[in-house]
Each structure stands twice: as structure tokens, then as C-alpha cells.
Amino acid sequence: MSLSRLHRREFLSRTIAASTLALVSPRAWAVEATPTNLVLMLADGLTPRLMDGVDSGLVGFLGSATRFPRAYLRTALPTSAGVMESLGAESRLLMQASLEKRGYRARFMCREGDCLAEAERFMLAREPFFLAVDVGSRAFGRVPSLANGQRSGLIGANVEGMLRCLDRAGVADRTLVALLGGPDRDSVTCEGALHVPLAIRWPGVSKPGSLSEALVSTADLVPTLLDAAGHPSSRSMGVSLRRPLGGDLSGWRRVLCSEIDASNGRLAEPRRSIRDERYRLTHSLLGGSRRSGHPEFELYDLSRDRAERRNLAGDTRHRAVELALRWRLRSWRERIGDPLLDPQALWDIA
């Protein structure tokens, strides 16, 4: 082999090696991906039933987002608490600290006096940003009505207004927008007290106008927002919804657990609940005591009995389902360190 051919082969080898290094080295590229802005719209008065309505503002947003009809609270809310509380104080602080480390401006506009104009000014100031706003409050200059139809119209108009703000600011195509509503506060069932409406529009990830059958929790919202910001969190109890938003449910959870401890601002009968694609099992931790208004275990077939009228717990035909869900619920409580696993702690409130 001639010397020139050796030189040529060595040159090609070095060129290929350098190209490969450039592909795998994060320092090889000077241009970074555009940060994803984050908008979280909260609406206590928006129940799952109202989300099914035909309000034009909501229909417009839902047509561009992925909706999760199987979304549930991680912890049931007391009457005095807003839906923001469902994210958990620790998770909110973790999210804010993580976003600020990545240069995000963060603001929670859930107080009286804020308005759409102020939200738009915040969007225009600097990117990237995180903005949480209560689209069901008087902060938008309208007085909410207790009538369901009018309340839905208020929320829909404010959702539509927020989307117009994003369009005018020129950031809609690089902003994740999530809409989280609240449960039916009048419901006497665990399903009704925990079920919430949720829809997310994540440009380039979610499928416009789609429905996801994934079982999701409000605990999944913070990991999703952090994932969009390029800062996945391993400390959170939830999981990013990136894959379900894209239609991938492979390996996704098959059961979802929640807890109920408070009602009307006071400690209520503590219960732990688990549901799969068909059944809901609820464990009343004080079942059988003087303070309990429920049997220790309740099992309902939600495909036939969403009103939870026929308790199947103890029915031999559903014994295998009951035992499997009881075991999974117990395992979850051990994993999260449920303090009421301690008999003394339970005795203190009995």
C-alpha cells in the first residue's frame, strides 16, 4: 500500500472519529433547544361533567390538547382547599426551585387583582417562564356564578383569553399548557371525590384532540412540567406524562392509589382507595369503630356501578379481584410511608 493511500485512510478514520464525537458530545453543538414555557390553568369549578360540555372556549382548547378522562387526585381535597393544593406543597416548592435553577421565571397568579393583561405582560417579559393562573376566579374581572352553565362559560372564556395571550405573545408553539379542574364537591362516592378533569397541550409531544385512557394522578403534573423544562425529577411521587401524551401506554401503570383524610377542613374518617381499569377498592381505616360510617372494605365494579351502590367486598365471585387490590393498596401504603400504618397513630384518631 502506497504512503498516500495510508495517509488517505488515516485522514478518513480521524474524520469519522471526530464526526462521531461531535454527535455524542453535548459541547459540540453551540445551539440548544428552545426552552419550553409552562402554563398551568387551574379551575376549581370545572368538574369532569362540565368538561364534557359544549362551551366554545373549552372546546377550542380541547381540540388542540390531549385529554385524560381517567385523572384522579393523589389526595382528596378538603372543601376549603383549592385545586392547587392537589399538587402538594413539597412538590410545588421542588418544582419552583428546579425551574429557577434552569433560568425560568415562575409566578402563581391565583390572587385577586391579577388579570389577562398582567398575564400577557408576564409572558412578554422574558422566556422561559412558568405561569400558574386560576381561570375560574374573580382575578379576571368577572364574578363567577354558582350556576353550572354560567360557571362553565366563565372558565371557557378565561381559557380562551389565556390562549389568545399566548398567540399575541408569539410563544404558543413553544408553550406547554395544562388545564386542571376539581372534583365534584357534592359527590358521596370515592370515585366522584377523586375524579378530576385534565387536559394538556404540549407542542410536538401531545396529539391534538386525542383522548388517553391512561390512569393518571395529579401527582404526575409536576414531573411532567419539569420534564418539559428539561429537568426530570426522581424525587416526585408521580411520573411524567410524556409517553401517554404521545399515545404510548406500554408499561404504564395499571392501578392508581389515592388517600382521603380531610373534609370541610377537619380530619374525616381516613380512607385509602385503589382503582384499576374496572374496579375501585376502598379501605376505611376505622371500619367497624364508633367513628366509622363505612364498612372496612368496599369494592365496586365501576363499569356497571359508577354510583357505588352495590358493595362487592366479601362476594366470593369477586374474591380474587378484592385480594389482589388489597395487596396492591397495602404495598403502596408501605412504599409511601403512610403514617396510619402505625396502629398507635390510628388509635389516636379513632
N, C-alpha and C positions, 0 to 999 in steps of 0.2 A: 504494500500500500504506500502511495507517494506521501510526502510530507504535507503537500497542500490538501490532500484528502483527509489526513489526520487532523489538520487544523480546522477543516470544514466540519468534521464530525464533532470535534471538541466544542466548536462555536455553537453548533446546533444543540448539543447537550446542555451547555450553560444557558442558552436562551430558553429552552424548555423548562429547566430548573427554576430560572428566575420568574418565568411566567406562572409556574405552579405556586411559587412562594407568594407572588402578588395576589393570587386568588385566595389563599388561605390566611394571609396576614391582614389583620384589621387596620394596620398602619399604612397599608399600601394604597388605600383609597382616601383621598382628601375630602370627598363629598360624602356626607352622611345622609341617611334617610330623613325626610321631613318629619319632625315630631308630630304625633297625633294629639290634637286638642281633645279635651274631655268635657262633656256637658251632661250633668245628671239632673233630670227633671223629676221632681217629687210631687205627688198629688194624693194627699190623704183621702180625699173624697172620691177618688177614681177606683171603684171596685171592679172585680172581674166582669160582673154583669154589665156595668156601664161601658167597659172597654169593648163589649160586643155591640154597642150602639152604632148609630149611623152619623154621629157628629162629624162634620166635614173636616174640622181641624185634626181630629184623631185619625180619621180615615186617610187623610193625606200623609200623615207621619207613618202609620202602619203599612201603607203601601210601599214605603221605602225601607222598611225595617224587617227584622226577624222577630216574631212574636213567640213568647213562651207560655202556652196555656197551662203548663204544669209547674208554675213557680210558687214557692212557699216561703213563709217567714222561717228564719232559723229559730227565733224566739217569739212567741206570741206577745203582742203589744198590749200594755195597759191602756185604758180608754184615754188617759191624759197624755199619752206619748204620741209623737208624730212618726211618720214612716221613716224619717231619717234615723230614728233610734234603732231601726231594724238592722242597720249596718254594723252596730256595735261600736261603742266609744273607742275601744282599743284599736279596732280595725281602721276607724276613721283617722285616728292620730297617726297610725303607722302609714296609711296612705298619704296623708298630708306631708309627713316628714320625708317619705320616699320621693314624692313628686318634687318637693322643693329642692332636694339634692340634685335632681335632674334639670333644674332651672325652670320649673313650672311656677307660674303664679296661681295661687289657689284662693278661692273665695266661696263661702257658703252664704248665698243671698236668700235667706229664709226669714228675714226680719221685715217688720212693717217699714214702709218708706222706700224700698227698692222697687225698681220698675224695669220695663223692657229697655227703655233708653239707657239706663245705667248698665244693664247687661251688655248692650251693644258697645258702649264705651269701653267696658272691660275687655271685650273681645278684640277691639281695635287697638288697644294699647300695646300689647306685645304678645307674641307666641313663644312657646306653647303655654296653654292655660288650662286650668281645671275650674269649672263653674258649676255649683250646685244651686238650684233655684226651685222654690216652691211654686209650681204653676197653678196651684189651687187656692192661693191665699189672696188677701187684700193688697198684697205688695204690688199688684199690677194695676191698682187703681179701680178695681171693680169689687163690689160687695157680693161674696158668694151666697147663693140661695140654698136653702135646705132641700128644695125640690130637686129630685134626682135629674130630671131632664135639663133644668137650668144649670145645675152644678156641672153636668157633663159639658154643656155649652160653654161655660166659663173656662173649664180646663182645656177644651179643644181650641178655643180662641187664643189662649195663652201659649199652648203648644205651637200653634200656627205662627204666633208672633215671634217666638224664640227661633223657629226655623227661618223666618224672614230676616231676623237679626244676623244669623249665620250667613245667609246668602248675601246680604248687604256688606258684611264684613269681609266677604270673599274667602271664607275659611270652611265652608260646608263640606267640601270634598276631602278635607283632612281633619275632620272632627267626628269623634265617636259621640253619639247621642243616645242616652238611655232614658227610658220613661218607666218609673216605678210607682205603682199605686198602692192602695192599702186594702186590708181585708174588709169583709162585711162585718161591721162592728155589732150588728144586731144578731149575728148568727149564734146558734146554740150548739153547733157541731164543731168538732175539731177541724174538719175539712174547711168549713166556712171561716173559722177564726184564723186559719193559717194561709189560706189561698190568696194570692195577690196577683195583679196584672203586671206583666213585664214585657217590654219590647226594646230592642237595641238596634241601632243603625251604626254599623262600623264599615265605612267605605273600604272596599277591597277585600273584606272578610265576610260580612253578612250577605245573605241572599234577599234582595228586596221583595217584600210581600209574602215571605215564607212563614210557615209555622214549624216550630221544632217540638218534637214530642219528648225531649229530654226532661228529666226530673231535675229542677234547678232550685237553688236556695238563694235567699238574699245574701247569704254569706259568700256567694260566688261573685257578687258585684265588685267588691274591692279588688280581688285578684284579677278580674277582667280589665278594670281600669288601669291597674298597674302593668298588666301585660301589654296593653295598647301603648303605654308610655315607655315600653322597653325596659321595665323593671319588674320582672316576675317575682312574686313573693312566696317564699316557702313557709312563712310563719303563720299565714292565714289558715283558717279552718275550711275555706272554700276552695274552689277550683276555677281557673279561667274558663270562660265560655267560648273561647276562640273556636274550638273544634265543633261544638254544636251549632254555632253561628254559621259555619261553613257547610253544615249538613252532615258532619261526621259524628256518628254516635257509637262508633266501635269502642268498646271498653269503657263506655260511660256508665255512671252509677245506675244500679237497678233499684235501689231503695233510697229513701230520704227521711232523715230524722229531724224532729223539732221538739222544743220544750215549751211548756205553758206553766208559768209561775205567778203571773200578776194579772189582776183585773181591777179596773177602776182605781189604779194607783195603790192598791193594797195586795198583800200576799193572798193568793187564792189557793184552792186545792192544787198542789203541784202534780202535773201530769207530763208524761213523756210519750211521744207519738211517732210512729213509723208508717210509711206507706210505700207500696210498690206500684206497679202499673195497674193493679186491680184492687188490692185490699188496703185498708188502714187499720192498724192495731194501736190502741191507746192504753197506756198503763197509768192508772190513778194510784199514785204512791201512797195515798192514805186510804185506799179502798178498804172498806169494812170498818173503818173507825167512825167515831161520832161526827167528825168534821167532813166526812166524805158524802158526796151526793151521787157518787158513781160506783159501779162495781169495779173490782180491781183491774180487770181486763175487759176491753171492748174490741170486737173485731167486726168490721163492716165490709161488705162487697160493694165498692163504690161504682162498679159497672151497672149495678141494679138498684142500689140503695144509697144515693148521694145524700139523702136526708138523715142517714144514720139512725134508722128506726128499728132495724132488726139486728140485735147483737148475736153474732155467730160464735162468740167465745164459748168454749166448752162443748160445742157441737162436734160430735165425733167425725162427721163428714168433712170438717174443716180443721181437724186436729193438726195435721201435718203443716198446713199454712200457718196456723197460730204458733206452733212451737218454733218454726223457722224464724218468724218475725220477732218473737220474744227473744230468741237467742241473738239476733242481729241488733235489736234495740239495746240489750244488755251490753253487748260488745261495744257499741257506740258510746254508751254512757261511761264505760271504763276508759275508753280511748280519750274522751274529752275531760275526764276527771270530774264527773258530776259530783258535787259535794253531797247530794242527797243519797248517794250510795252508802254513806256513813249512817248506820242505824241511829246513832245518837243525834245527829243533825235532823233526821226525820222525826225522831221522838220529840225534839224541842218545839216543832211546829204542829205536832199532832194534837 
